[in-house]
Amino acid sequence: MRRLMLPLMLLTLLALPASASAQAMKFGVVDFQKALNDVEEGKSARKVLETRFEEKRLGLEARKAELEQMQESLEAQKDLLSESALRGKEAEFNKKAVTFQQDMMSANQEMQLMEQELTADILEKMLNVAQKIAKEQGFNFVVEAQSVVYVDDAFDLTSQVIARFNAKQ
């Protein structure tokens, strides 16, 4: 819904007759995702996140390899096992596979939550920097770049936000 409203607001503002406005409207965009990835504080947050989840990732990869090996073994023994033994092994495999999937989803959710916690403060600071730049340069309207299909580089404030943010840190 929010993504639909932004283009509509832009179209409405652009449709205003020039005489209705005493001054020309000046628009800008900021790619906050790119800025978050490029500022030093964002890079540090990414390293913290990767470090915390590296052990978990390795454990999950080992379990995935174990499941793949178990499945291959099950396929190889299919003709050799009795039907009840085969059903038992399949049930054991399915139980481990479901547990693995749940653990994988849980780890992903935990990682997303931690990423939000680590980046929320950085994004708030970036918003303040973007607002200051917009006011200093006389922009009337600044939007997030992901909401815009195309923008001329002259209206992109991302590099300025990154430079000023890094200078303040």
N, C-alpha and C positions, 0 to 999 in steps of 0.2 A: 504494500500500500504506500509506504514511504517513498519507494523508488518511483512510483507513478506520480505522486504529488509534486516532486521536485521538478521534473520536466514541465509539468503543467504550470507551476509557478513561474518558471523561466519564460515559457511562452507568453504568459499573461504579462509579465514585466516587459518583454520585448515588444508586445503588441501595443503598449501604451504610446500614444502619440507624442512626438518630440516636444510639442508645445505644453504638454501636461507636466513636464519635468523641466525645472529651471536649469538643471545641469545634465550632462550626458551620464548614463549609467556605466559603471565600470565593474566588470565581472572578473572573478578569479577562481582558480581551483587549486586544491592541495591534495596530493595523493598521500594520505596518512599512512597507508600500509607500506609504501616505499620509504617514507620518512622514518617510520618505526624500524624498518630493517637497516636503514643507513646511519641513523644517529648512534653515537657511541654507547649511550645508555641502553638503547634497544639491542645492540649487538651483545652487550653484557648480559641482558636479561635472557636472550636466546641461548647463550652459553650456559647459564645457570640451569635453564630448562633442559637443555640437551644432557648436561652432566647428571642431573637428578634422574632422568629417565633412561640413561644408557644401560644401567644394570637391569632394569625392568625389561627393556627391549631385548637385551641379550637372553634373558631368561625365557621370554616369550618365543624368540626364534629357536631356542633349544627345544622347547616343548612342541613347536610346530614341526621341527625335524623329526622328533620322536613320533608324532602322530603320522607323519608321512611314511616313516619306516614301518610303523605298526600296520598301516593300511597296505603297504606292499607285502608285508609278511602274511597278512590275512588273505590277500589275493593269491599268493603262492601256495598257501595251505588249504585253500578252498576245497579242492578235490580230495585232500587227504584226511580232513577232519569229519567227524560224524556231524549230523545235522544239529544236534543239541550243543556240541562243542563249538561249532561254527556260530550258532546264535549267541552263545555266551561271549565269545570273542568279539562279535559284532556289537553286542550290547555294551561291552566294556569300552570298545573304540568310540561308539556314539556318545557315551557318557563323558569320556575324556575330551572329545571334540566339542561338545556343548560347553563344558567347563572352560575349555580354552577360548572359545568364542566370547563367553561372558567376561573372562579375565581380560581379553583383548579390548572389548568395549569399555570395560571399567578403566583400564589404563588410558585409553584415548580420552575418555571423559575427564579423568583426573588431570591429564596433561593439558587439555583445553582450559579447564578451570584455573590451573596454575598459570597458564599463559595469560589469561585475563587478569589475574591478580598482579602478575609481574608488569603488565603493560598498561593497566588502567591509569596509573599515576603519570607514566610517560606520555600517554595520549592526552591527558588533561593539560600537561605542561605544553605540549605541542599545539593544542588548540589555542592556548593563551598567546604563544609566540605568533601563530598565524593571524590571530585577531589584531595584535599589535602591528604586524607588517601591513595588514589590510588597511588599518586606520591611517598609518603613516603614509601609505601610497595612494590613499583616496579611493579604495575599492568600496563599492556599495553592497556587493554581494559576493560571497565566497562559498563554494560548495566542495564537497568531497569528490575527488576525481572519479571514483568508481560509479558515481551517479551520472557521469557525463560520457557520451559516446565519442565526442571529439572536442578537443580544445587546442587552439593555437598556443605554441610555446610561450608567447608573450603574456599569456594569462595564467601560466602555471607558476605558482608560488612555492612549489615543493622544495626546490633547491635552496631557496632563501630561508625557508623554515628549518631545513636541515642545518645549514650553515650557522644560523643564529642560535639554534638550540644547542649545537655542539660548542659554540663560543661561550655560552652561559654556563656550561657544565664544567 
